[in-house]
Amino acid sequence: MSNLKVLSINKSDVPVLVIQGVVRTFHQGREALQVLRGADLEISAGEIVGLVGPSGAGKSTLLHIAGLLESADAGETYVCGEASSTMNDDERTKARRDHLGFVYQYHHLLPEFSALENVMIPQIISGYSRQVSRQRSKELLRWMGLVSRETHRPARLSGGEQQRVAIARAIATAPKLLFADEPTGNLDPHTADEVFNVLLKLAREARLSALIATHNPDLAAKMDRVVRMEDGLLVPA
């Protein structure tokens, strides 16, 4: 990724993500559903880990807790060496902004803004100048093969193009850890394979760590290792 000099490289020896004994239970009336019952996981710098398991097994819940979007009932999550239980709301927001990137099954692009502006916005929120944000965004979209589409709003982009913009947006602030929840689930098989290969190549060349949930065994096989959500625990797949 010689043309993407704006991206920082994560060289820390500290595990980017550590999940220890995480428990999460949901209550519906008198019924209690324990989705996570002591999940453990560690992700090293630059490691790409696949997360598989049936629908309803708790993959999204785990991603939300690991991504500091939701709190666990018990256990601990460490992001870049910091324990989430010691963070207040402002500190959790700052940790997400500074260290984490998110890609979802649906792209969630802002419809009133162009592809370029969608990639710029999180950088501006993080404190980058408009000039630097524009430069980074242009380079990312060029690398994603979208140089001719940067002025187009999401409605004028294909599903695959929209998801490429979402990926560019997720890594624009140079996070240390990327979370992706079924990032190609809404795409046809050919487009899904193309988009996933772009995501993997970008993550590897930028030395991003990643936790990627997928139902696709072919996509999971391309990652460094795969863990399975099984009975509320994480086991090697």
C-alpha positions as CSV (number, residue, x, y, z in Angstrom):
1,M,0.0,0.0,0.0
2,S,2.7,2.4,-1.0
3,N,0.2,5.0,-2.1
4,L,-1.6,5.1,1.2
5,K,1.1,6.8,3.3
6,V,-1.6,8.5,5.4
7,L,-2.4,5.2,7.2
8,S,-0.4,4.4,10.3
9,I,1.0,1.0,11.0
10,N,0.1,-0.8,14.2
11,K,3.4,-2.2,15.6
12,S,2.4,-2.6,19.3
13,D,3.3,-5.8,21.1
14,V,0.3,-5.4,23.4
15,P,-2.7,-7.5,22.3
16,V,-5.1,-5.2,20.6
17,L,-8.1,-7.0,22.0
18,V,-8.4,-9.2,25.0
19,I,-11.8,-10.7,26.1
20,Q,-11.8,-12.5,29.4
21,G,-14.8,-14.4,30.8
22,V,-17.4,-12.2,29.2
23,V,-21.0,-12.9,30.2
24,R,-24.1,-11.4,28.7
25,T,-27.7,-12.3,29.6
26,F,-30.9,-10.9,28.1
27,H,-34.2,-10.9,30.0
28,Q,-37.6,-11.2,28.4
29,G,-40.2,-11.1,31.1
30,R,-39.3,-14.0,33.4
31,E,-37.2,-15.7,30.9
32,A,-33.4,-15.2,30.9
33,L,-31.3,-16.0,27.8
34,Q,-27.6,-16.3,28.5
35,V,-26.0,-15.5,25.1
36,L,-22.4,-15.3,26.3
37,R,-21.4,-17.4,29.3
38,G,-17.7,-16.8,29.8
39,A,-16.3,-16.0,26.3
40,D,-12.5,-15.6,26.0
41,L,-10.5,-14.2,23.0
42,E,-7.2,-12.5,22.3
43,I,-6.2,-10.8,19.1
44,S,-2.7,-9.8,18.4
45,A,-1.5,-6.8,16.4
46,G,-2.0,-7.3,12.7
47,E,-4.1,-10.5,13.2
48,I,-7.3,-11.1,11.3
49,V,-9.7,-13.4,13.1
50,G,-12.9,-14.9,11.7
51,L,-16.0,-15.3,13.9
52,V,-18.5,-18.0,12.8
53,G,-21.5,-19.6,14.3
54,P,-25.3,-20.0,13.6
55,S,-27.6,-17.0,13.6
56,G,-28.6,-16.1,17.2
57,A,-25.4,-17.6,18.7
58,G,-24.2,-14.2,20.0
59,K,-21.7,-13.1,17.4
60,S,-23.2,-9.6,17.1
61,T,-23.4,-9.3,20.9
62,L,-19.8,-10.2,21.2
63,L,-18.8,-7.6,18.6
64,H,-20.9,-4.9,20.4
65,I,-19.2,-5.7,23.7
66,A,-15.7,-5.9,22.1
67,G,-16.4,-2.7,20.3
68,L,-17.4,-0.8,23.5
69,L,-20.9,-0.3,22.2
70,E,-22.5,-2.5,24.9
71,S,-21.5,-3.5,28.4
72,A,-21.0,-7.1,29.6
73,D,-22.7,-8.4,32.7
74,A,-19.4,-9.9,33.9
75,G,-15.9,-10.4,32.6
76,E,-13.6,-7.8,31.1
77,T,-12.6,-6.4,27.7
78,Y,-9.3,-4.8,27.1
79,V,-8.9,-2.6,24.1
80,C,-5.2,-1.7,23.4
81,G,-4.4,-2.6,27.0
82,E,-7.2,-0.5,28.6
83,A,-9.9,-2.2,30.6
84,S,-13.4,-1.2,29.5
85,S,-14.8,-1.5,33.0
86,T,-12.6,1.5,34.1
87,M,-13.9,3.8,31.3
88,N,-16.7,6.3,31.7
89,D,-19.0,7.1,28.7
90,D,-16.7,9.8,27.4
91,E,-13.6,7.6,27.6
92,R,-15.4,4.7,25.8
93,T,-16.4,7.2,23.1
94,K,-12.8,8.4,22.8
95,A,-11.5,4.8,22.6
96,R,-14.0,3.9,19.8
97,R,-13.0,7.1,17.9
98,D,-9.2,6.6,18.4
99,H,-8.8,2.9,18.1
100,L,-11.7,1.2,16.5
101,G,-13.4,0.9,13.1
102,F,-16.7,-0.7,12.2
103,V,-18.2,-2.2,9.1
104,Y,-21.7,-3.5,9.2
105,Q,-23.8,-5.7,6.9
106,Y,-25.6,-2.6,5.7
107,H,-23.3,0.2,4.7
108,H,-25.1,3.0,6.7
109,L,-23.7,5.7,4.5
110,L,-25.2,9.2,4.9
111,P,-27.4,9.6,1.9
112,E,-27.1,13.4,1.5
113,F,-23.3,13.3,1.2
114,S,-21.0,12.1,-1.5
115,A,-18.8,9.1,-1.3
116,L,-15.8,11.4,-0.6
117,E,-17.7,13.3,2.1
118,N,-18.8,10.1,3.8
119,V,-15.2,9.1,4.2
120,M,-14.1,12.6,5.3
121,I,-16.7,13.1,8.0
122,P,-15.3,10.7,10.7
123,Q,-11.9,12.2,10.2
124,I,-13.1,15.7,10.7
125,I,-15.0,14.5,13.8
126,S,-11.7,13.0,15.0
127,G,-9.9,16.4,14.6
128,Y,-8.3,16.1,11.2
129,S,-8.3,19.3,9.1
130,R,-10.6,19.3,6.0
131,Q,-7.5,19.4,3.8
132,V,-5.9,16.3,5.4
133,S,-9.3,14.5,5.5
134,R,-9.9,15.2,1.8
135,Q,-6.4,13.9,0.9
136,R,-6.8,10.7,2.9
137,S,-10.3,10.1,1.5
138,K,-9.2,10.6,-2.1
139,E,-6.3,8.2,-1.6
140,L,-8.5,5.6,0.0
141,L,-11.2,5.8,-2.6
142,R,-8.6,5.6,-5.4
143,W,-7.1,2.5,-3.8
144,M,-10.6,1.0,-3.6
145,G,-11.2,1.6,-7.3
146,L,-13.7,4.4,-6.8
147,V,-11.9,7.4,-8.0
148,S,-14.6,8.1,-10.6
149,R,-17.4,7.7,-8.1
150,E,-16.1,10.0,-5.3
151,T,-18.6,12.8,-6.1
152,H,-21.6,10.4,-6.3
153,R,-24.1,10.0,-3.5
154,P,-24.9,6.5,-2.2
155,A,-28.1,6.2,-4.2
156,R,-26.0,6.4,-7.4
157,L,-23.6,3.6,-6.2
158,S,-24.0,-0.1,-6.5
159,G,-24.2,-2.3,-3.4
160,G,-20.6,-3.3,-3.8
161,E,-19.5,0.3,-4.3
162,Q,-21.4,1.4,-1.3
163,Q,-19.8,-1.2,0.9
164,R,-16.3,-0.3,-0.4
165,V,-17.0,3.3,0.7
166,A,-18.1,2.0,4.1
167,I,-14.8,0.1,4.4
168,A,-12.8,3.2,3.4
169,R,-14.8,5.2,6.0
170,A,-14.1,2.6,8.7
171,I,-10.3,2.6,8.3
172,A,-9.9,6.3,7.4
173,T,-8.9,7.3,10.9
174,A,-6.3,4.5,11.0
175,P,-7.9,2.4,13.8
176,K,-5.9,-0.3,15.4
177,L,-8.8,-2.8,15.3
178,L,-11.5,-3.3,12.8
179,F,-14.9,-5.0,13.6
180,A,-17.0,-6.3,10.7
181,D,-20.4,-7.9,11.2
182,E,-21.3,-9.9,8.0
183,P,-19.8,-7.1,5.8
184,T,-20.8,-8.9,2.6
185,G,-24.1,-10.4,3.7
186,N,-26.2,-8.2,1.5
187,L,-24.1,-8.7,-1.7
188,D,-24.3,-11.4,-4.4
189,P,-21.5,-14.1,-4.2
190,H,-19.3,-12.6,-6.9
191,T,-19.5,-9.0,-5.5
192,A,-19.1,-10.3,-1.9
193,D,-15.9,-12.1,-2.9
194,E,-14.5,-9.0,-4.6
195,V,-15.4,-6.7,-1.6
196,F,-14.0,-9.1,0.9
197,N,-10.7,-9.5,-0.9
198,V,-10.4,-5.7,-0.9
199,L,-11.1,-5.6,2.8
200,L,-8.5,-8.3,3.6
201,K,-5.8,-6.8,1.4
202,L,-6.4,-3.4,2.9
203,A,-6.3,-4.8,6.5
204,R,-3.1,-6.8,5.9
205,E,-1.2,-4.0,4.2
206,A,-2.2,-1.5,6.8
207,R,-1.4,-4.1,9.6
208,L,-4.9,-3.7,11.0
209,S,-6.2,-6.2,13.5
210,A,-9.7,-7.4,12.7
211,L,-12.5,-9.5,14.1
212,I,-14.9,-10.4,11.2
213,A,-18.2,-12.2,11.7
214,T,-19.3,-14.2,8.7
215,H,-21.6,-17.1,7.7
216,N,-19.5,-17.8,4.6
217,P,-16.9,-20.6,5.2
218,D,-15.0,-19.6,2.0
219,L,-14.4,-16.1,3.3
220,A,-13.6,-17.4,6.8
221,A,-10.9,-19.6,5.4
222,K,-9.0,-16.6,4.1
223,M,-8.4,-15.2,7.6
224,D,-5.5,-16.0,9.9
225,R,-7.6,-18.1,12.2
226,V,-11.3,-18.7,12.9
227,V,-13.2,-19.0,16.2
228,R,-16.7,-20.4,16.5
229,M,-19.4,-19.2,18.9
230,E,-20.7,-22.3,20.5
231,D,-23.0,-22.5,23.6
232,G,-22.0,-19.0,24.6
233,L,-18.2,-19.7,24.4
234,L,-15.6,-19.2,21.8
235,V,-13.8,-22.3,20.5
236,P,-11.3,-22.9,17.7
237,A,-13.2,-23.6,14.4
